Amino acid sequence: MVDALLDFMLGPMRGISEFYFEYQYIFNPIIVVLAFYKVVMSKRKNESPNS
């Protein structure tokens, strides 16, 4: 019953989440690197003098 409810509520996202959980060891480092890059670039942008 729970599985049927999840299929109804999540719809097509259910298949995407299964794919993500299967390859989580690949996606997690990518997400961490992108977040780190965004933080570094925002700090670098704030430190540059305004012309």
C-alpha atoms as an extended CHARMM CRD file, in Angstrom:
* protein
*
        51  EXT
         1         1  MET       CA              0.0000000000        0.0000000000        0.0000000000  PROA      1               0.0000000000
         2         2  VAL       CA              2.8070000000        2.4050000000        0.8470000000  PROA      2               0.0000000000
         3         3  ASP       CA              4.4580000000        1.6650000000       -2.4780000000  PROA      3               0.0000000000
         4         4  ALA       CA              1.2360000000        2.5140000000       -4.3300000000  PROA      4               0.0000000000
         5         5  LEU       CA              0.9290000000        5.8090000000       -2.4290000000  PROA      5               0.0000000000
         6         6  LEU       CA              4.5240000000        6.7330000000       -3.2280000000  PROA      6               0.0000000000
         7         7  ASP       CA              3.9460000000        5.9790000000       -6.9010000000  PROA      7               0.0000000000
         8         8  PHE       CA              0.8600000000        8.2100000000       -6.8750000000  PROA      8               0.0000000000
         9         9  MET       CA              2.4850000000       11.1000000000       -4.9780000000  PROA      9               0.0000000000
        10        10  LEU       CA              5.8880000000       11.1210000000       -6.6580000000  PROA      10              0.0000000000
        11        11  GLY       CA              4.8670000000       10.0560000000      -10.1420000000  PROA      11              0.0000000000
        12        12  PRO       CA              7.7610000000       10.2610000000      -12.6050000000  PROA      12              0.0000000000
        13        13  MET       CA             10.1410000000       11.4490000000       -9.8820000000  PROA      13              0.0000000000
        14        14  ARG       CA             10.1100000000        7.9230000000       -8.4730000000  PROA      14              0.0000000000
        15        15  GLY       CA             12.1480000000        6.5900000000      -11.4060000000  PROA      15              0.0000000000
        16        16  ILE       CA             14.5750000000        9.4970000000      -11.2230000000  PROA      16              0.0000000000
        17        17  SER       CA             15.1540000000        8.9520000000       -7.5140000000  PROA      17              0.0000000000
        18        18  GLU       CA             15.7960000000        5.2350000000       -8.0660000000  PROA      18              0.0000000000
        19        19  PHE       CA             18.4260000000        6.1480000000      -10.6800000000  PROA      19              0.0000000000
        20        20  TYR       CA             19.9910000000        8.6840000000       -8.2880000000  PROA      20              0.0000000000
        21        21  PHE       CA             20.1580000000        6.2170000000       -5.3970000000  PROA      21              0.0000000000
        22        22  GLU       CA             21.6970000000        3.5750000000       -7.6560000000  PROA      22              0.0000000000
        23        23  TYR       CA             24.5170000000        5.9200000000       -8.7520000000  PROA      23              0.0000000000
        24        24  GLN       CA             24.7300000000        8.0160000000       -5.6050000000  PROA      24              0.0000000000
        25        25  TYR       CA             28.4860000000        7.4970000000       -5.2420000000  PROA      25              0.0000000000
        26        26  ILE       CA             28.9410000000        9.3430000000       -8.5620000000  PROA      26              0.0000000000
        27        27  PHE       CA             26.4480000000       12.1770000000       -8.0640000000  PROA      27              0.0000000000
        28        28  ASN       CA             27.3330000000       13.1620000000       -4.4820000000  PROA      28              0.0000000000
        29        29  PRO       CA             30.9490000000       14.2290000000       -5.2140000000  PROA      29              0.0000000000
        30        30  ILE       CA             29.7310000000       16.2090000000       -8.2250000000  PROA      30              0.0000000000
        31        31  ILE       CA             27.1960000000       18.0600000000       -6.0700000000  PROA      31              0.0000000000
        32        32  VAL       CA             29.7750000000       18.7630000000       -3.3440000000  PROA      32              0.0000000000
        33        33  VAL       CA             32.3150000000       20.0940000000       -5.8670000000  PROA      33              0.0000000000
        34        34  LEU       CA             29.7140000000       22.3690000000       -7.4830000000  PROA      34              0.0000000000
        35        35  ALA       CA             28.6440000000       23.7440000000       -4.0910000000  PROA      35              0.0000000000
        36        36  PHE       CA             32.2690000000       24.3530000000       -3.0920000000  PROA      36              0.0000000000
        37        37  TYR       CA             32.9330000000       26.1070000000       -6.4210000000  PROA      37              0.0000000000
        38        38  LYS       CA             29.8950000000       28.3430000000       -5.9140000000  PROA      38              0.0000000000
        39        39  VAL       CA             31.0320000000       29.3220000000       -2.3990000000  PROA      39              0.0000000000
        40        40  VAL       CA             34.5940000000       30.0690000000       -3.5250000000  PROA      40              0.0000000000
        41        41  MET       CA             33.4740000000       32.1010000000       -6.5150000000  PROA      41              0.0000000000
        42        42  SER       CA             30.9960000000       34.1390000000       -4.4680000000  PROA      42              0.0000000000
        43        43  LYS       CA             33.7140000000       34.9540000000       -1.9060000000  PROA      43              0.0000000000
        44        44  ARG       CA             36.1290000000       35.8930000000       -4.6680000000  PROA      44              0.0000000000
        45        45  LYS       CA             33.4820000000       38.1150000000       -6.2680000000  PROA      45              0.0000000000
        46        46  ASN       CA             32.8370000000       39.9140000000       -2.9600000000  PROA      46              0.0000000000
        47        47  GLU       CA             36.5520000000       40.4860000000       -2.3040000000  PROA      47              0.0000000000
        48        48  SER       CA             37.2510000000       42.1420000000       -5.6480000000  PROA      48              0.0000000000
        49        49  PRO       CA             37.3080000000       45.9500000000       -5.4880000000  PROA      49              0.0000000000
        50        50  ASN       CA             34.4780000000       47.7840000000       -7.2040000000  PROA      50              0.0000000000
        51        51  SER       CA             35.6420000000       49.9030000000      -10.1260000000  PROA      51              0.0000000000
